[in-house]
Amino acid sequence: MAVRVQPEGFDVGAEIKALTAGRDDVGAIVTFTGTVRGESGGRALRSMALEHYPGMTERELERVEAEALARWPLAASLIVHRIGELLPGDDIVLVVTASAHRQAAFEAAAFLMDYLKTRAPFWKKETGVDGSGGWVDARETDTAAAARWQGGAGV
Amino acid sequence: MKLLYFAWVRERIGRAEEHLDVPSEVTTVADLIGWLTARGPEYAHAFAQPAVIRCAIDQMHVPQTAALGGAREVAFFPPVTGG
């Protein structure tokens, strides 16, 4: 179980290897990678800046991870979230879940992303190729996605 | 009390953090928003739509009805947009 907040990029293959090295109880590994799109609302993007709340962000990610562990039988999990200036095509976030069977790994990965998006203190600011900028608004669909896990869904 | 501001709340207020002596009659997060709003136009701008503002006390999410109690650190920010 681990969370990291960092400006640097990540290597998905290397992260999986490090997470599962020396284990023989893992039968399923699910990864999700979120990346920066080159457009937003019909506007071409030059870059995206990610701000966070040092300290609280890490603690909130740990709380979200602990909740996933309480709901699903995970052998290992990892959340890596980047901060700072990112370009279209860059990776933003990585979630890895490992379990004996695939259902727990799939569900826990979806849960981690849904909860992370509504609870972890990160804020995105976009800059268009025309120089225009603006903070990204929170999406109702993200709140709805997180709400579907309330009521103790899980294995 | 240490106050922290993030994203457009930080931009509108014009600083990322500050230490303020909050009067004892300010007992909840909503009270604190009201008290800050009266401090100047930059705060009034940041808190113009108080229902949108999210808050954390000592790095835990709380509703605006939460009591400040012995809070050391209070943060104000827009709804989060990570992931």
gemmi code that builds the backbone of each chain (N, CA, C; Angstrom):
import gemmi

chains = {
    "A": [
        ("MET", (0.853, -1.182, 0.000), (0.000, 0.000, 0.000), (0.896, 1.241, 0.000)),
        ("ALA", (0.713, 2.090, -0.984), (1.575, 3.270, -1.040), (0.898, 4.369, -1.840)),
        ("VAL", (1.192, 5.616, -1.488), (0.750, 6.764, -2.284), (1.959, 7.675, -2.491)),
        ("ARG", (2.015, 8.291, -3.657), (3.084, 9.255, -3.925), (2.516, 10.443, -4.686)),
        ("VAL", (2.968, 11.639, -4.332), (2.629, 12.866, -5.061), (3.954, 13.437, -5.536)),
        ("GLN", (4.103, 13.628, -6.847), (5.426, 13.984, -7.372), (5.304, 14.731, -8.695)),
        ("PRO", (6.272, 15.618, -8.989), (6.273, 16.274, -10.300), (6.747, 15.340, -11.423)),
        ("GLU", (7.559, 14.360, -11.072), (8.146, 13.487, -12.092), (7.103, 12.556, -12.711)),
        ("GLY", (7.391, 12.101, -13.900), (6.559, 11.094, -14.544), (6.768, 9.737, -13.903)),
        ("PHE", (6.054, 8.725, -14.427), (6.199, 7.374, -13.872), (6.225, 6.361, -15.005)),
        ("ASP", (6.823, 5.192, -14.707), (6.919, 4.095, -15.662), (5.989, 2.988, -15.165)),
        ("VAL", (4.876, 2.793, -15.860), (3.844, 1.865, -15.385), (4.417, 0.467, -15.189)),
        ("GLY", (5.215, -0.006, -16.156), (5.779, -1.352, -16.058), (6.682, -1.505, -14.843)),
        ("ALA", (7.518, -0.499, -14.613), (8.434, -0.557, -13.470), (7.663, -0.512, -12.159)),
        ("GLU", (6.568, 0.261, -12.119), (5.765, 0.355, -10.892), (5.099, -0.983, -10.578)),
        ("ILE", (4.581, -1.649, -11.618), (3.953, -2.966, -11.408), (4.989, -3.953, -10.875)),
        ("LYS", (6.164, -3.954, -11.493), (7.224, -4.882, -11.065), (7.595, -4.653, -9.611)),
        ("ALA", (7.760, -3.382, -9.237), (8.171, -3.063, -7.866), (7.087, -3.456, -6.868)),
        ("LEU", (5.829, -3.277, -7.281), (4.706, -3.524, -6.371), (4.517, -5.021, -6.108)),
        ("THR", (4.818, -5.844, -7.101), (4.499, -7.269, -6.997), (5.745, -8.148, -6.873)),
        ("ALA", (6.925, -7.541, -6.779), (8.174, -8.316, -6.704), (8.143, -9.267, -5.510)),
        ("GLY", (8.496, -10.506, -5.749), (8.628, -11.482, -4.676), (7.323, -12.014, -4.122)),
        ("ARG", (6.185, -11.721, -4.797), (4.900, -12.185, -4.278), (4.368, -13.297, -5.171)),
        ("ASP", (3.712, -14.292, -4.566), (3.057, -15.314, -5.384), (1.572, -15.424, -5.036)),
        ("ASP", (1.055, -14.391, -4.334), (-0.372, -14.398, -3.965), (-1.195, -13.515, -4.894)),
        ("VAL", (-0.554, -12.972, -5.930), (-1.248, -12.056, -6.846), (-1.626, -12.800, -8.128)),
        ("GLY", (-2.914, -12.787, -8.449), (-3.373, -13.414, -9.688), (-3.940, -12.415, -10.668)),
        ("ALA", (-4.079, -11.153, -10.233), (-4.691, -10.132, -11.088), (-4.115, -8.762, -10.752)),
        ("ILE", (-3.677, -8.053, -11.778), (-3.168, -6.685, -11.603), (-3.941, -5.781, -12.546)),
        ("VAL", (-4.541, -4.721, -11.998), (-5.256, -3.742, -12.822), (-4.541, -2.403, -12.680)),
        ("THR", (-4.320, -1.721, -13.816), (-3.756, -0.376, -13.744), (-4.684, 0.593, -14.466)),
        ("PHE", (-4.756, 1.812, -13.947), (-5.435, 2.909, -14.621), (-4.450, 4.059, -14.724)),
        ("THR", (-4.329, 4.626, -15.919), (-3.491, 5.812, -16.109), (-4.354, 6.932, -16.671)),
        ("GLY", (-4.360, 8.065, -15.997), (-5.057, 9.251, -16.500), (-4.048, 10.158, -17.180)),
        ("THR", (-4.414, 10.709, -18.329), (-3.476, 11.551, -19.089), (-4.115, 12.888, -19.464)),
        ("VAL", (-3.286, 13.834, -19.858), (-3.759, 15.181, -20.217), (-4.264, 15.163, -21.663)),
        ("ARG", (-5.520, 15.556, -21.860), (-6.064, 15.682, -23.216), (-5.578, 16.989, -23.850)),
        ("GLY", (-5.551, 16.993, -25.178), (-5.077, 18.165, -25.907), (-6.155, 19.204, -26.141)),
        ("GLU", (-7.378, 18.905, -25.707), (-8.444, 19.902, -25.861), (-9.371, 19.851, -24.661)),
        ("SER", (-10.037, 20.968, -24.422), (-10.981, 21.048, -23.318), (-12.109, 21.980, -23.739)),
        ("GLY", (-13.311, 21.447, -23.815), (-14.466, 22.245, -24.208), (-14.296, 22.901, -25.572)),
        ("GLY", (-13.661, 22.163, -26.516), (-13.478, 22.682, -27.863), (-12.294, 23.614, -28.025)),
        ("ARG", (-11.503, 23.786, -26.939), (-10.370, 24.694, -26.964), (-9.079, 23.876, -26.934)),
        ("ALA", (-8.123, 24.199, -27.799), (-6.844, 23.487, -27.812), (-6.007, 23.924, -26.615)),
        ("LEU", (-5.438, 22.942, -25.887), (-4.673, 23.245, -24.678), (-3.172, 23.266, -24.930)),
        ("ARG", (-2.520, 24.233, -24.289), (-1.056, 24.267, -24.322), (-0.494, 23.489, -23.133)),
        ("SER", (-1.088, 23.679, -21.952), (-0.566, 23.015, -20.753), (-1.629, 22.961, -19.665)),
        ("MET", (-1.323, 22.187, -18.646), (-2.212, 22.077, -17.495), (-1.354, 22.082, -16.233)),
        ("ALA", (-1.726, 22.920, -15.258), (-0.981, 22.982, -13.999), (-1.790, 22.305, -12.903)),
        ("LEU", (-1.120, 21.457, -12.130), (-1.762, 20.732, -11.042), (-1.277, 21.287, -9.711)),
        ("GLU", (-2.210, 21.842, -8.917), (-1.888, 22.341, -7.576), (-2.390, 21.332, -6.548)),
        ("HIS", (-1.716, 21.239, -5.392), (-2.202, 20.349, -4.337), (-1.987, 20.981, -2.968)),
        ("TYR", (-2.441, 20.275, -1.936), (-2.367, 20.737, -0.548), (-1.368, 19.824, 0.146)),
        ("PRO", (-0.094, 20.224, 0.176), (0.939, 19.334, 0.724), (0.563, 18.871, 2.128)),
        ("GLY", (0.654, 17.602, 2.358), (0.264, 17.042, 3.651), (-1.124, 16.462, 3.584)),
        ("MET", (-2.129, 17.320, 3.372), (-3.493, 16.785, 3.320), (-3.698, 15.877, 2.112)),
        ("THR", (-3.115, 16.239, 0.978), (-3.319, 15.427, -0.223), (-2.831, 13.992, 0.013)),
        ("GLU", (-1.629, 13.871, 0.554), (-1.092, 12.533, 0.823), (-1.974, 11.792, 1.832)),
        ("ARG", (-2.401, 12.485, 2.877), (-3.225, 11.831, 3.902), (-4.568, 11.405, 3.343)),
        ("GLU", (-5.146, 12.237, 2.471), (-6.453, 11.892, 1.886), (-6.315, 10.688, 0.949)),
        ("LEU", (-5.237, 10.645, 0.176), (-4.996, 9.480, -0.689), (-4.824, 8.224, 0.160)),
        ("GLU", (-4.133, 8.352, 1.296), (-3.955, 7.195, 2.192), (-5.292, 6.744, 2.772)),
        ("ARG", (-6.159, 7.719, 3.095), (-7.484, 7.358, 3.630), (-8.307, 6.636, 2.577)),
        ("VAL", (-8.241, 7.111, 1.322), (-8.989, 6.479, 0.230), (-8.464, 5.058, 0.006)),
        ("GLU", (-7.142, 4.905, 0.063), (-6.534, 3.587, -0.135), (-6.928, 2.630, 0.998)),
        ("ALA", (-6.928, 3.140, 2.233), (-7.304, 2.305, 3.379), (-8.754, 1.845, 3.253)),
        ("GLU", (-9.608, 2.724, 2.701), (-11.009, 2.349, 2.526), (-11.147, 1.247, 1.472)),
        ("ALA", (-10.360, 1.321, 0.414), (-10.382, 0.263, -0.612), (-9.929, -1.060, -0.009)),
        ("LEU", (-8.911, -0.993, 0.823), (-8.369, -2.208, 1.444), (-9.390, -2.845, 2.388)),
        ("ALA", (-10.220, -2.004, 3.020), (-11.240, -2.526, 3.929), (-12.384, -3.183, 3.160)),
        ("ARG", (-12.558, -2.796, 1.884), (-13.685, -3.325, 1.102), (-13.310, -4.515, 0.238)),
        ("TRP", (-12.079, -4.544, -0.254), (-11.665, -5.614, -1.175), (-10.397, -6.292, -0.673)),
        ("PRO", (-10.251, -7.600, -0.962), (-9.049, -8.320, -0.521), (-7.863, -8.027, -1.447)),
        ("LEU", (-7.245, -6.885, -1.245), (-6.116, -6.491, -2.105), (-4.802, -6.999, -1.528)),
        ("ALA", (-3.944, -7.493, -2.425), (-2.596, -7.888, -2.011), (-1.684, -6.664, -1.984)),
        ("ALA", (-1.929, -5.727, -2.910), (-1.094, -4.526, -2.986), (-1.838, -3.455, -3.759)),
        ("SER", (-1.484, -2.191, -3.495), (-2.058, -1.096, -4.273), (-1.085, 0.074, -4.284)),
        ("LEU", (-1.263, 0.924, -5.278), (-0.383, 2.082, -5.428), (-1.174, 3.216, -6.085)),
        ("ILE", (-0.993, 4.424, -5.555), (-1.527, 5.624, -6.208), (-0.361, 6.583, -6.413)),
        ("VAL", (-0.136, 7.010, -7.654), (0.865, 8.037, -7.948), (0.130, 9.184, -8.641)),
        ("HIS", (0.268, 10.395, -8.126), (-0.391, 11.557, -8.748), (0.651, 12.635, -8.987)),
        ("ARG", (0.691, 13.145, -10.204), (1.676, 14.188, -10.522), (1.140, 15.579, -10.184)),
        ("ILE", (2.069, 16.498, -9.940), (1.744, 17.903, -9.698), (2.644, 18.761, -10.588)),
        ("GLY", (2.316, 20.043, -10.687), (3.138, 20.952, -11.476), (2.622, 21.100, -12.890)),
        ("GLU", (3.507, 21.523, -13.775), (3.126, 21.863, -15.151), (3.176, 20.608, -16.035)),
        ("LEU", (2.036, 20.266, -16.656), (1.969, 19.089, -17.523), (1.521, 19.509, -18.915)),
        ("LEU", (1.910, 18.695, -19.911), (1.585, 18.982, -21.306), (0.616, 17.939, -21.844)),
        ("PRO", (-0.129, 18.272, -22.917), (-1.019, 17.275, -23.525), (-0.252, 15.988, -23.817)),
        ("GLY", (-0.868, 14.865, -23.452), (-0.227, 13.567, -23.638), (0.518, 13.085, -22.409)),
        ("ASP", (0.847, 13.994, -21.484), (1.551, 13.592, -20.261), (0.625, 12.762, -19.370)),
        ("ASP", (1.239, 11.864, -18.599), (0.496, 11.133, -17.575), (0.196, 12.065, -16.406)),
        ("ILE", (-0.998, 11.893, -15.785), (-1.362, 12.655, -14.587), (-1.385, 11.742, -13.362)),
        ("VAL", (-2.065, 10.613, -13.499), (-2.321, 9.778, -12.323), (-2.200, 8.307, -12.695)),
        ("LEU", (-1.692, 7.530, -11.733), (-1.604, 6.069, -11.893), (-2.225, 5.400, -10.675)),
        ("VAL", (-3.105, 4.442, -10.925), (-3.638, 3.585, -9.864), (-3.319, 2.146, -10.242)),
        ("VAL", (-2.747, 1.401, -9.324), (-2.478, -0.027, -9.525), (-3.110, -0.796, -8.379)),
        ("THR", (-3.862, -1.838, -8.703), (-4.402, -2.719, -7.670), (-4.024, -4.147, -8.024)),
        ("ALA", (-3.646, -4.917, -7.014), (-3.274, -6.315, -7.213), (-4.045, -7.164, -6.221)),
        ("SER", (-4.614, -8.264, -6.729), (-5.406, -9.137, -5.871), (-5.263, -10.569, -6.367)),
        ("ALA", (-5.820, -11.515, -5.624), (-5.767, -12.908, -6.057), (-6.630, -13.105, -7.303)),
        ("HIS", (-7.741, -12.374, -7.370), (-8.688, -12.540, -8.482), (-9.050, -11.192, -9.088)),
        ("ARG", (-9.488, -11.214, -10.348), (-9.615, -9.961, -11.101), (-10.736, -9.046, -10.620)),
        ("GLN", (-11.839, -9.627, -10.127), (-12.982, -8.764, -9.796), (-12.610, -7.729, -8.733)),
        ("ALA", (-11.925, -8.182, -7.693), (-11.523, -7.250, -6.627), (-10.582, -6.187, -7.178)),
        ("ALA", (-9.662, -6.594, -8.041), (-8.684, -5.637, -8.584), (-9.370, -4.604, -9.476)),
        ("PHE", (-10.300, -5.057, -10.347), (-11.042, -4.125, -11.215), (-11.868, -3.149, -10.381)),
        ("GLU", (-12.645, -3.698, -9.450), (-13.547, -2.844, -8.671), (-12.775, -1.858, -7.803)),
        ("ALA", (-11.720, -2.334, -7.158), (-10.948, -1.454, -6.267), (-10.275, -0.332, -7.062)),
        ("ALA", (-9.818, -0.630, -8.280), (-9.178, 0.416, -9.100), (-10.200, 1.492, -9.465)),
        ("ALA", (-11.411, 1.079, -9.846), (-12.461, 2.044, -10.187), (-12.846, 2.877, -8.964)),
        ("PHE", (-12.963, 2.203, -7.826), (-13.285, 2.891, -6.569), (-12.219, 3.929, -6.219)),
        ("LEU", (-10.956, 3.533, -6.308), (-9.866, 4.461, -5.966), (-9.923, 5.698, -6.839)),
        ("MET", (-10.146, 5.527, -8.145), (-10.211, 6.687, -9.038), (-11.422, 7.565, -8.724)),
        ("ASP", (-12.583, 6.934, -8.508), (-13.800, 7.711, -8.234), (-13.654, 8.517, -6.947)),
        ("TYR", (-13.088, 7.906, -5.912), (-12.935, 8.592, -4.637), (-11.859, 9.662, -4.705)),
        ("LEU", (-10.763, 9.312, -5.378), (-9.659, 10.271, -5.525), (-10.145, 11.555, -6.195)),
        ("LYS", (-10.986, 11.401, -7.228), (-11.414, 12.566, -8.003), (-12.302, 13.514, -7.208)),
        ("THR", (-13.017, 12.982, -6.208), (-13.926, 13.846, -5.451), (-13.373, 14.237, -4.082)),
        ("ARG", (-12.310, 13.587, -3.609), (-11.832, 13.847, -2.242), (-10.402, 14.351, -2.141)),
        ("ALA", (-9.509, 13.893, -3.015), (-8.102, 14.295, -2.865), (-7.930, 15.749, -3.310)),
        ("PRO", (-7.320, 16.591, -2.457), (-7.189, 18.005, -2.812), (-6.121, 18.281, -3.888)),
        ("PHE", (-6.607, 18.214, -5.127), (-5.844, 18.636, -6.306), (-6.732, 19.599, -7.087)),
        ("TRP", (-6.097, 20.567, -7.760), (-6.853, 21.493, -8.613), (-6.104, 21.688, -9.917)),
        ("LYS", (-6.861, 21.609, -11.026), (-6.266, 21.753, -12.359), (-6.541, 23.143, -12.911)),
        ("LYS", (-5.503, 23.732, -13.485), (-5.666, 25.003, -14.197), (-5.143, 24.828, -15.616)),
        ("GLU", (-6.005, 25.143, -16.579), (-5.632, 24.948, -17.975), (-5.135, 26.253, -18.603)),
        ("THR", (-4.189, 26.109, -19.529), (-3.790, 27.234, -20.367), (-3.966, 26.815, -21.824)),
        ("GLY", (-4.750, 27.597, -22.575), (-4.993, 27.283, -23.981), (-3.833, 27.715, -24.862)),
        ("VAL", (-3.793, 27.214, -26.078), (-2.737, 27.623, -27.012), (-2.843, 29.114, -27.324)),
        ("ASP", (-4.054, 29.684, -27.127), (-4.236, 31.127, -27.353), (-3.886, 31.950, -26.117)),
        ("GLY", (-3.368, 31.274, -25.059), (-2.948, 31.990, -23.860), (-4.039, 32.151, -22.815)),
        ("SER", (-5.285, 31.841, -23.174), (-6.379, 31.958, -22.214), (-6.215, 30.882, -21.140)),
        ("GLY", (-6.649, 31.198, -19.937), (-6.489, 30.229, -18.860), (-7.726, 30.119, -18.012)),
        ("GLY", (-7.779, 29.092, -17.193), (-8.909, 28.973, -16.289), (-8.845, 27.710, -15.461)),
        ("TRP", (-9.402, 27.807, -14.238), (-9.491, 26.651, -13.358), (-10.563, 25.707, -13.874)),
        ("VAL", (-10.275, 24.432, -13.822), (-11.237, 23.417, -14.252), (-12.336, 23.309, -13.201)),
        ("ASP", (-13.593, 23.292, -13.650), (-14.725, 23.128, -12.733), (-14.902, 21.652, -12.385)),
        ("ALA", (-15.322, 21.399, -11.136), (-15.653, 20.031, -10.733), (-16.867, 19.567, -11.528)),
        ("ARG", (-16.898, 18.264, -11.841), (-17.975, 17.709, -12.671), (-18.972, 16.940, -11.817)),
        ("GLU", (-20.250, 17.170, -12.097), (-21.306, 16.439, -11.399), (-21.180, 14.943, -11.624)),
        ("THR", (-20.711, 14.556, -12.834), (-20.609, 13.125, -13.150), (-19.576, 12.445, -12.257)),
        ("ASP", (-18.549, 13.194, -11.816), (-17.554, 12.617, -10.912), (-18.168, 12.372, -9.532)),
        ("THR", (-19.007, 13.312, -9.084), (-19.678, 13.155, -7.794), (-20.617, 11.956, -7.840)),
        ("ALA", (-21.340, 11.808, -8.965), (-22.257, 10.675, -9.119), (-21.485, 9.358, -9.145)),
        ("ALA", (-20.321, 9.363, -9.801), (-19.513, 8.137, -9.889), (-19.042, 7.709, -8.505)),
        ("ALA", (-18.673, 8.669, -7.670), (-18.214, 8.338, -6.318), (-19.380, 7.871, -5.451)),
        ("ALA", (-20.567, 8.474, -5.684), (-21.734, 8.158, -4.851), (-22.192, 6.714, -5.033)),
        ("ARG", (-21.885, 6.110, -6.190), (-22.369, 4.740, -6.426), (-21.711, 3.727, -5.489)),
        ("TRP", (-20.590, 4.122, -4.846), (-19.916, 3.189, -3.933), (-20.446, 3.304, -2.507)),
        ("GLN", (-21.318, 4.285, -2.252), (-21.834, 4.434, -0.897), (-22.832, 3.329, -0.609)),
        ("GLY", (-22.875, 2.925, 0.644), (-23.754, 1.822, 1.007), (-23.017, 0.505, 1.049)),
        ("GLY", (-21.683, 0.572, 0.970), (-20.871, -0.617, 1.234), (-20.726, -1.577, 0.079)),
        ("ALA", (-20.805, -1.076, -1.169), (-20.568, -1.947, -2.314), (-19.170, -2.534, -2.213)),
        ("GLY", (-19.027, -3.742, -2.681), (-17.718, -4.380, -2.628), (-17.876, -5.843, -2.325)),
        ("VAL", (-16.774, -6.538, -2.198), (-16.820, -7.982, -1.986), (-17.107, -8.277, -0.523)),
    ],
    "B": [
        ("MET", (-4.639, 31.478, 14.363), (-5.073, 30.383, 13.489), (-4.391, 30.527, 12.125)),
        ("LYS", (-3.894, 29.388, 11.637), (-3.266, 29.396, 10.313), (-4.345, 29.142, 9.257)),
        ("LEU", (-4.408, 30.050, 8.290), (-5.393, 29.898, 7.216), (-4.655, 29.640, 5.908)),
        ("LEU", (-5.162, 28.682, 5.145), (-4.567, 28.328, 3.849), (-5.616, 28.480, 2.757)),
        ("TYR", (-5.178, 28.954, 1.596), (-6.091, 29.132, 0.456), (-5.486, 28.462, -0.769)),
        ("PHE", (-6.349, 27.807, -1.554), (-5.857, 27.098, -2.735), (-6.647, 27.479, -3.985)),
        ("ALA", (-5.970, 27.280, -5.132), (-6.561, 27.469, -6.468), (-7.143, 28.883, -6.597)),
        ("TRP", (-8.381, 29.028, -7.105), (-8.866, 30.405, -7.331), (-9.197, 31.140, -6.040)),
        ("VAL", (-9.389, 30.428, -4.945), (-9.569, 31.122, -3.659), (-8.268, 31.846, -3.311)),
        ("ARG", (-7.140, 31.152, -3.502), (-5.815, 31.756, -3.263), (-5.588, 32.951, -4.198)),
        ("GLU", (-5.923, 32.776, -5.470), (-5.693, 33.870, -6.428), (-6.525, 35.103, -6.084)),
        ("ARG", (-7.775, 34.885, -5.695), (-8.647, 36.040, -5.407), (-8.222, 36.762, -4.139)),
        ("ILE", (-7.821, 35.996, -3.102), (-7.400, 36.636, -1.849), (-6.012, 37.254, -1.997)),
        ("GLY", (-5.211, 36.653, -2.878), (-3.904, 37.242, -3.161), (-2.777, 36.707, -2.296)),
        ("ARG", (-3.054, 35.658, -1.530), (-1.988, 35.009, -0.755), (-2.356, 33.550, -0.514)),
        ("ALA", (-1.314, 32.745, -0.272), (-1.524, 31.304, -0.088), (-1.817, 30.961, 1.362)),
        ("GLU", (-1.280, 31.761, 2.300), (-1.546, 31.489, 3.717), (-1.333, 32.731, 4.551)),
        ("GLU", (-1.908, 32.702, 5.742), (-1.727, 33.803, 6.687), (-2.118, 33.328, 8.083)),
        ("HIS", (-1.622, 34.035, 9.075), (-1.985, 33.756, 10.467), (-2.860, 34.900, 10.957)),
        ("LEU", (-4.053, 34.566, 11.440), (-4.984, 35.601, 11.905), (-5.488, 35.260, 13.303)),
        ("ASP", (-5.700, 36.298, 14.104), (-6.347, 36.125, 15.407), (-7.851, 36.224, 15.178)),
        ("VAL", (-8.510, 35.093, 15.297), (-9.949, 35.032, 15.016), (-10.704, 35.246, 16.314)),
        ("PRO", (-11.680, 36.185, 16.342), (-12.403, 36.451, 17.591), (-13.192, 35.229, 18.073)),
        ("SER", (-13.410, 35.183, 19.362), (-13.991, 33.981, 19.975), (-15.437, 33.744, 19.545)),
        ("GLU", (-16.126, 34.821, 19.090), (-17.522, 34.599, 18.675), (-17.614, 33.911, 17.305)),
        ("VAL", (-16.487, 33.764, 16.630), (-16.450, 33.014, 15.364), (-16.245, 31.540, 15.718)),
        ("THR", (-17.337, 30.755, 15.707), (-17.239, 29.391, 16.250), (-17.343, 28.302, 15.191)),
        ("THR", (-17.875, 28.622, 14.003), (-18.012, 27.584, 12.975), (-17.297, 28.020, 11.697)),
        ("VAL", (-17.164, 27.076, 10.762), (-16.569, 27.388, 9.460), (-17.381, 28.480, 8.766)),
        ("ALA", (-18.712, 28.379, 8.826), (-19.572, 29.386, 8.193), (-19.350, 30.760, 8.821)),
        ("ASP", (-19.184, 30.794, 10.159), (-18.878, 32.066, 10.842), (-17.572, 32.645, 10.304)),
        ("LEU", (-16.585, 31.766, 10.135), (-15.256, 32.218, 9.692), (-15.336, 32.792, 8.274)),
        ("ILE", (-16.118, 32.146, 7.416), (-16.297, 32.666, 6.053), (-16.932, 34.063, 6.113)),
        ("GLY", (-17.940, 34.214, 6.970), (-18.595, 35.516, 7.111), (-17.645, 36.577, 7.642)),
        ("TRP", (-16.836, 36.198, 8.617), (-15.884, 37.135, 9.230), (-14.814, 37.553, 8.216)),
        ("LEU", (-14.306, 36.578, 7.459), (-13.294, 36.884, 6.441), (-13.884, 37.791, 5.348)),
        ("THR", (-15.128, 37.483, 4.940), (-15.773, 38.250, 3.878), (-15.811, 39.742, 4.204)),
        ("ALA", (-15.974, 40.039, 5.500), (-16.068, 41.441, 5.928), (-14.705, 42.118, 6.032)),
        ("ARG", (-13.622, 41.357, 5.856), (-12.280, 41.926, 6.018), (-11.824, 42.772, 4.836)),
        ("GLY", (-12.436, 42.532, 3.643), (-11.988, 43.322, 2.495), (-12.534, 42.776, 1.199)),
        ("PRO", (-12.417, 43.574, 0.132), (-13.014, 43.167, -1.154), (-12.392, 41.890, -1.733)),
        ("GLU", (-11.094, 41.639, -1.449), (-10.486, 40.428, -1.998), (-11.112, 39.184, -1.366)),
        ("TYR", (-11.429, 39.255, -0.058), (-12.102, 38.133, 0.607), (-13.544, 38.023, 0.123)),
        ("ALA", (-14.208, 39.167, -0.004), (-15.598, 39.166, -0.474), (-15.688, 38.532, -1.864)),
        ("HIS", (-14.665, 38.796, -2.693), (-14.632, 38.210, -4.032), (-14.451, 36.699, -3.945)),
        ("ALA", (-13.509, 36.265, -3.090), (-13.225, 34.827, -2.967), (-14.435, 34.061, -2.436)),
        ("PHE", (-15.160, 34.679, -1.490), (-16.274, 33.977, -0.840), (-17.635, 34.460, -1.350)),
        ("ALA", (-17.664, 35.024, -2.568), (-18.910, 35.572, -3.114), (-20.007, 34.517, -3.226)),
        ("GLN", (-19.605, 33.272, -3.513), (-20.582, 32.167, -3.559), (-20.170, 31.147, -2.500)),
        ("PRO", (-20.524, 31.406, -1.239), (-20.012, 30.561, -0.153), (-20.374, 29.085, -0.304)),
        ("ALA", (-21.492, 28.777, -0.957), (-21.909, 27.377, -1.079), (-20.915, 26.555, -1.905)),
        ("VAL", (-20.147, 27.224, -2.747), (-19.182, 26.522, -3.604), (-17.904, 26.177, -2.835)),
        ("ILE", (-17.630, 26.935, -1.771), (-16.351, 26.809, -1.069), (-16.299, 25.526, -0.230)),
        ("ARG", (-15.171, 24.815, -0.354), (-14.928, 23.635, 0.471), (-13.932, 24.000, 1.562)),
        ("CYS", (-13.978, 23.242, 2.676), (-13.133, 23.566, 3.823), (-12.517, 22.316, 4.435)),
        ("ALA", (-11.320, 22.476, 4.956), (-10.683, 21.415, 5.741), (-10.184, 22.023, 7.047)),
        ("ILE", (-10.406, 21.290, 8.143), (-9.842, 21.673, 9.438), (-8.766, 20.659, 9.789)),
        ("ASP", (-7.569, 21.157, 10.042), (-6.425, 20.289, 10.350), (-6.330, 19.127, 9.355)),
        ("GLN", (-6.487, 19.465, 8.072), (-6.281, 18.556, 6.939), (-7.324, 17.439, 6.843)),
        ("MET", (-8.541, 17.715, 7.385), (-9.669, 16.795, 7.192), (-10.826, 17.585, 6.581)),
        ("HIS", (-11.479, 17.008, 5.536), (-12.659, 17.670, 4.978), (-13.722, 17.839, 6.056)),
        ("VAL", (-14.342, 19.018, 6.094), (-15.459, 19.244, 7.029), (-16.540, 20.064, 6.323)),
        ("PRO", (-17.810, 19.929, 6.765), (-18.865, 20.799, 6.239), (-18.758, 22.181, 6.880)),
        ("GLN", (-19.454, 23.158, 6.273), (-19.365, 24.530, 6.800), (-20.042, 24.687, 8.152)),
        ("THR", (-20.827, 23.681, 8.546), (-21.460, 23.726, 9.869), (-20.492, 23.285, 10.975)),
        ("ALA", (-19.313, 22.796, 10.588), (-18.373, 22.250, 11.573), (-17.890, 23.330, 12.536)),
        ("ALA", (-17.705, 22.928, 13.798), (-17.158, 23.834, 14.807), (-15.648, 23.947, 14.619)),
        ("LEU", (-15.138, 25.159, 14.799), (-13.688, 25.363, 14.665), (-12.936, 24.742, 15.837)),
        ("GLY", (-13.559, 24.717, 17.010), (-12.925, 24.099, 18.169), (-11.513, 24.612, 18.357)),
        ("GLY", (-10.593, 23.703, 18.522), (-9.188, 24.104, 18.696), (-8.390, 24.007, 17.415)),
        ("ALA", (-9.050, 24.299, 16.278), (-8.386, 24.153, 14.976), (-7.073, 24.934, 14.921)),
        ("ARG", (-6.026, 24.273, 14.431), (-4.744, 24.954, 14.225), (-4.645, 25.475, 12.794)),
        ("GLU", (-5.210, 24.690, 11.857), (-5.046, 25.003, 10.435), (-6.393, 24.852, 9.740)),
        ("VAL", (-6.856, 25.906, 9.096), (-8.129, 25.864, 8.351), (-7.825, 26.239, 6.901)),
        ("ALA", (-8.298, 25.398, 5.978), (-8.038, 25.629, 4.560), (-9.345, 25.836, 3.812)),
        ("PHE", (-9.329, 26.767, 2.857), (-10.479, 27.020, 1.979), (-10.053, 26.790, 0.543)),
        ("PHE", (-10.932, 26.122, -0.232), (-10.580, 25.811, -1.616), (-11.829, 25.504, -2.433)),
        ("PRO", (-11.732, 25.540, -3.763), (-12.865, 25.132, -4.600), (-13.000, 23.617, -4.584)),
        ("PRO", (-14.127, 23.083, -5.104), (-14.254, 21.626, -5.245), (-13.031, 21.070, -5.991)),
        ("VAL", (-12.569, 19.896, -5.556), (-11.317, 19.366, -6.082), (-11.501, 18.826, -7.503)),
        ("THR", (-10.413, 18.863, -8.291), (-10.488, 18.443, -9.700), (-9.269, 17.619, -10.105)),
        ("GLY", (-8.819, 16.739, -9.194), (-7.667, 15.900, -9.533), (-8.051, 14.700, -10.379)),
        ("GLY", (-7.096, 13.807, -10.547), (-7.325, 12.554, -11.269), (-7.174, 12.694, -12.755)),
    ],
}
model = gemmi.Model(1)
for chain_id, residues in chains.items():
    chain = gemmi.Chain(chain_id)
    for i, (resn, *xyz) in enumerate(residues, 1):
        res = gemmi.Residue()
        res.name, res.seqid = resn, gemmi.SeqId(i, " ")
        for name, pos in zip(("N", "CA", "C"), xyz):
            atom = gemmi.Atom()
            atom.name, atom.element = name, gemmi.Element(name[0])
            atom.pos, atom.b_iso = gemmi.Position(*pos), 0.0
            res.add_atom(atom)
        chain.add_residue(res)
    model.add_chain(chain)
structure = gemmi.Structure()
structure.add_model(model)
structure.setup_entities()
